[in-house]
Amino acid sequence: MSTQAQSKNVTLTTLQKIKDAGQKFACLTAYDACFADIASSAGVEVLLVGDSLGMVLQGHDSTLPVTMADMVYHVECVKRGNKGALIMADLPFMSYASESQTLENAASLMRAGAQIVKLEGGAWIANSTKLLAERGIPVCAHMGLTPQSVNRIGGFYVQGRDTEQAQVILEEALLLQDSGANILLLECVPRNLAKTITVSLEIPVIGIGAGPDTTAQIMVLHDLLGVSPITPKFVKNFLVGNNNGIPGAIESFVSAVKTETFPAEEHCFD
């Protein structure tokens, strides 16, 4: 086991203390027990059981085909291998379209082993966020590029580049915090916008393609290992040049996040 292994279970309080201290934490997707063990033992604080599994495991061209049954199965797998990281799980496409759906499906993920659920959207998920928070279910709000809305957006494009859209994202981030969100995840937004939002919020902000100033960084496991079919601008292959295989690559990612050497300039959007 890595010397970076968790000394105790990571909680939301742990992450908030890291944010308040001006430090960084690392997040990584995981879909099975083996990689959950490796990643959590390497010091990853948050394991995301993401609906990205639809693309990297199932071979779909988007996350939309992923079902609740898929998510529950993979959360259960990750739970068995986890060594102290916080487990976050995605509510998949159209699984939180009504209050009853939201509560039932979030409860299913929590029973399977999740400790926080992630919803994609802006102001329109404020009521769902409040509903879950009032019932003791922690929420991560996912803003910026939201893959479940890829057909509405028209593709995988950077969000918030114009002043008006950036202001809306900031205002909606504050609204979601006020509605009870415990964490915000920003995907594919300009680094200056991500910095403004991170400074403006009291809760931790996780970034992917959002520059170096967020509280944390997240990567898709398959991107980190260089085995994804596409390579977005914000991705770095940590397996290249590593002498300790997959565990070493993940340890290098954790170290790079905490020492603020990743993401570098070439991984950011302006």
C-alpha positions as CSV (number, residue, x, y, z in Angstrom):
1,M,0.0,0.0,0.0
2,S,1.2,3.5,-0.8
3,T,2.6,5.7,1.9
4,Q,-0.1,8.2,0.7
5,A,-2.9,5.8,1.7
6,Q,-5.8,7.2,3.7
7,S,-5.1,7.3,7.4
8,K,-8.8,7.5,8.1
9,N,-12.1,7.7,6.2
10,V,-12.5,10.9,4.1
11,T,-15.7,12.7,4.9
12,L,-17.3,16.0,3.7
13,T,-15.8,17.6,6.8
14,T,-12.4,16.4,5.7
15,L,-12.9,18.1,2.3
16,Q,-14.2,21.3,3.8
17,K,-11.2,21.5,6.1
18,I,-8.9,21.1,3.0
19,K,-10.8,23.9,1.3
20,D,-10.7,26.2,4.3
21,A,-6.9,25.6,4.7
22,G,-6.3,26.7,1.1
23,Q,-5.1,23.2,0.1
24,K,-6.0,20.7,-2.6
25,F,-7.5,17.3,-2.9
26,A,-7.6,14.7,-5.7
27,C,-10.6,12.9,-7.2
28,L,-10.7,10.1,-9.7
29,T,-13.4,8.0,-11.4
30,A,-13.6,4.4,-10.3
31,Y,-15.9,1.7,-11.5
32,D,-14.8,-1.6,-9.9
33,A,-13.3,-2.9,-6.6
34,C,-9.7,-3.4,-8.0
35,F,-9.2,0.2,-9.1
36,A,-11.1,1.6,-6.1
37,D,-8.5,-0.2,-3.9
38,I,-5.6,1.1,-6.0
39,A,-6.8,4.7,-6.2
40,S,-7.9,5.1,-2.5
41,S,-4.6,3.5,-1.4
42,A,-2.7,6.0,-3.6
43,G,-4.3,8.9,-1.6
44,V,-7.2,9.8,-3.8
45,E,-9.7,11.5,-1.5
46,V,-12.9,11.2,-3.7
47,L,-13.8,8.3,-5.9
48,L,-16.5,9.2,-8.5
49,V,-18.6,6.4,-9.8
50,G,-19.4,8.4,-12.9
51,D,-21.9,7.8,-15.7
52,S,-18.8,8.2,-17.8
53,L,-18.8,4.4,-17.5
54,G,-21.2,4.5,-20.4
55,M,-18.4,5.8,-22.7
56,V,-15.3,4.2,-21.2
57,L,-16.7,0.8,-20.2
58,Q,-19.8,0.3,-22.3
59,G,-18.6,1.9,-25.5
60,H,-21.4,4.4,-26.0
61,D,-20.8,7.8,-27.6
62,S,-22.4,9.6,-24.6
63,T,-23.5,9.0,-21.0
64,L,-27.2,9.0,-21.9
65,P,-27.7,5.2,-22.1
66,V,-26.5,4.6,-18.5
67,T,-29.2,3.3,-16.2
68,M,-29.8,3.3,-12.5
69,A,-29.2,-0.4,-12.4
70,D,-25.7,0.2,-14.0
71,M,-24.9,2.8,-11.4
72,V,-26.0,0.8,-8.4
73,Y,-24.0,-2.2,-9.6
74,H,-20.8,-0.2,-10.0
75,V,-21.2,1.7,-6.8
76,E,-21.5,-1.7,-5.0
77,C,-18.3,-2.8,-6.7
78,V,-16.4,0.3,-5.7
79,K,-17.6,0.1,-2.2
80,R,-16.1,-3.3,-1.8
81,G,-12.6,-2.2,-2.9
82,N,-12.5,1.3,-1.3
83,K,-9.9,2.0,1.4
84,G,-11.2,5.2,3.0
85,A,-12.0,7.6,0.1
86,L,-15.3,9.4,-0.1
87,I,-17.6,7.7,-2.7
88,M,-19.5,10.0,-5.0
89,A,-22.0,8.6,-7.5
90,D,-23.8,10.1,-10.5
91,L,-27.5,10.2,-10.8
92,P,-27.8,9.2,-14.5
93,F,-29.8,10.8,-17.3
94,M,-33.5,11.4,-16.5
95,S,-33.2,9.7,-13.0
96,Y,-34.0,13.0,-11.2
97,A,-36.8,14.4,-13.4
98,S,-39.3,14.4,-10.5
99,E,-39.2,14.7,-6.8
100,S,-40.2,11.0,-6.3
101,Q,-37.6,9.8,-8.8
102,T,-34.9,12.0,-7.2
103,L,-35.5,10.7,-3.7
104,E,-35.9,7.0,-4.7
105,N,-32.8,6.9,-7.0
106,A,-30.6,8.9,-4.7
107,A,-31.6,6.6,-1.9
108,S,-30.7,3.6,-4.0
109,L,-27.2,4.9,-4.7
110,M,-26.7,5.7,-1.0
111,R,-27.8,2.2,0.0
112,A,-25.3,0.8,-2.5
113,G,-22.4,2.6,-0.8
114,A,-22.4,6.2,-2.1
115,Q,-21.8,9.0,0.4
116,I,-22.8,11.8,-1.9
117,V,-24.7,12.0,-5.2
118,K,-24.0,14.2,-8.2
119,L,-26.6,16.0,-10.3
120,E,-26.0,17.9,-13.5
121,G,-27.6,21.3,-14.0
122,G,-27.9,24.9,-12.9
123,A,-30.8,26.7,-11.3
124,W,-33.3,24.0,-12.3
125,I,-31.7,21.5,-9.9
126,A,-32.0,23.9,-6.9
127,N,-35.2,22.3,-5.7
128,S,-33.9,18.8,-6.1
129,T,-30.7,19.8,-4.2
130,K,-32.8,21.3,-1.4
131,L,-35.0,18.2,-1.3
132,L,-32.1,15.9,-1.0
133,A,-30.2,18.0,1.5
134,E,-33.3,18.3,3.8
135,R,-33.4,14.5,3.8
136,G,-29.8,14.0,4.7
137,I,-28.4,13.1,1.3
138,P,-25.3,15.2,0.4
139,V,-25.2,16.7,-3.1
140,C,-22.5,17.7,-5.6
141,A,-23.8,20.0,-8.2
142,H,-22.2,19.6,-11.6
143,M,-22.1,22.8,-13.8
144,G,-20.4,24.1,-16.9
145,L,-20.3,21.4,-19.5
146,T,-22.9,18.9,-18.5
147,P,-22.6,15.7,-20.6
148,Q,-26.2,14.6,-20.0
149,S,-27.2,17.8,-21.9
150,V,-24.9,17.2,-24.8
151,N,-27.8,17.1,-27.3
152,R,-29.1,20.5,-26.1
153,I,-25.6,22.0,-26.0
154,G,-24.8,20.7,-29.4
155,G,-21.5,19.0,-28.5
156,F,-18.8,19.0,-25.9
157,Y,-17.9,22.7,-25.8
158,V,-16.4,25.0,-23.2
159,Q,-19.1,26.9,-21.3
160,G,-19.0,30.4,-19.8
161,R,-16.7,32.2,-22.3
162,D,-18.9,35.2,-22.8
163,T,-19.6,37.6,-20.0
164,E,-23.3,37.0,-19.8
165,Q,-23.1,33.2,-19.6
166,A,-20.2,33.4,-17.1
167,Q,-22.4,35.6,-14.8
168,V,-25.3,33.2,-15.0
169,I,-23.0,30.3,-14.0
170,L,-21.7,32.2,-11.1
171,E,-25.1,33.2,-9.9
172,E,-26.5,29.7,-10.3
173,A,-23.5,28.3,-8.4
174,L,-24.2,30.5,-5.5
175,L,-27.9,29.5,-5.7
176,L,-27.0,25.8,-5.5
177,Q,-24.7,26.4,-2.5
178,D,-27.6,28.2,-0.8
179,S,-29.9,25.3,-1.7
180,G,-27.7,22.9,0.2
181,A,-25.0,21.6,-2.2
182,N,-22.0,20.4,-0.4
183,I,-19.6,20.4,-3.4
184,L,-19.6,22.0,-6.8
185,L,-18.0,20.4,-9.9
186,L,-17.1,22.6,-12.8
187,E,-16.3,21.1,-16.2
188,C,-14.8,22.8,-19.2
189,V,-15.0,26.5,-18.1
190,P,-12.4,29.2,-18.5
191,R,-9.9,29.2,-15.7
192,N,-10.7,32.8,-14.6
193,L,-14.4,31.9,-14.2
194,A,-13.5,28.8,-12.2
195,K,-11.2,30.9,-10.0
196,T,-13.9,33.5,-9.4
197,I,-16.5,30.8,-8.5
198,T,-14.0,29.0,-6.2
199,V,-13.3,32.2,-4.3
200,S,-16.9,33.2,-4.1
201,L,-18.2,29.9,-2.7
202,E,-17.7,28.5,0.8
203,I,-18.0,24.9,-0.4
204,P,-15.2,23.0,-2.2
205,V,-15.1,23.3,-6.0
206,I,-13.8,20.3,-8.1
207,G,-12.5,21.1,-11.5
208,I,-12.0,19.2,-14.8
209,G,-10.9,21.4,-17.6
210,A,-11.4,24.3,-15.3
211,G,-7.9,25.5,-14.5
212,P,-5.6,25.2,-11.5
213,D,-7.5,27.4,-9.0
214,T,-10.3,25.0,-7.9
215,T,-10.1,23.2,-4.6
216,A,-9.7,19.9,-6.3
217,Q,-9.1,18.2,-9.6
218,I,-10.8,15.2,-11.1
219,M,-9.9,13.0,-14.0
220,V,-11.5,10.0,-15.7
221,L,-9.3,6.9,-14.8
222,H,-9.0,5.9,-18.4
223,D,-7.8,9.4,-19.4
224,L,-5.2,9.3,-16.6
225,L,-3.9,6.0,-18.0
226,G,-3.9,7.1,-21.6
227,V,-6.4,4.4,-22.8
228,S,-9.3,6.6,-23.7
229,P,-10.2,6.8,-27.4
230,I,-10.0,10.6,-27.3
231,T,-7.7,13.0,-25.5
232,P,-9.3,16.2,-24.4
233,K,-7.1,19.3,-23.9
234,F,-7.4,19.0,-20.1
235,V,-6.1,15.4,-19.9
236,K,-2.7,14.3,-18.9
237,N,-1.4,10.7,-19.3
238,F,0.3,10.0,-15.9
239,L,1.3,6.5,-16.9
240,V,3.9,7.8,-19.4
241,G,7.4,7.9,-17.8
242,N,6.2,6.2,-14.6
243,N,8.3,3.4,-13.1
244,N,5.6,2.0,-10.8
245,G,2.8,1.1,-13.3
246,I,-0.8,2.0,-12.6
247,P,-0.4,2.6,-8.8
248,G,2.5,4.9,-9.5
249,A,0.6,6.8,-12.2
250,I,-2.3,7.5,-9.8
251,E,0.2,8.5,-7.0
252,S,1.8,10.9,-9.5
253,F,-1.6,12.4,-10.2
254,V,-2.4,12.9,-6.5
255,S,1.0,14.5,-5.9
256,A,0.7,16.8,-9.0
257,V,-2.7,18.0,-7.8
258,K,-1.6,18.7,-4.2
259,T,1.6,20.4,-5.3
260,E,-0.4,22.4,-7.9
261,T,1.7,21.3,-10.9
262,F,-1.4,19.9,-12.5
263,P,-3.3,21.2,-14.4
264,A,-0.6,23.2,-16.2
265,E,-1.1,26.0,-18.7
266,E,-1.6,23.6,-21.6
267,H,-4.5,22.0,-19.9
268,C,-6.5,25.2,-19.3
269,F,-9.2,27.1,-21.3
270,D,-9.2,30.9,-21.5
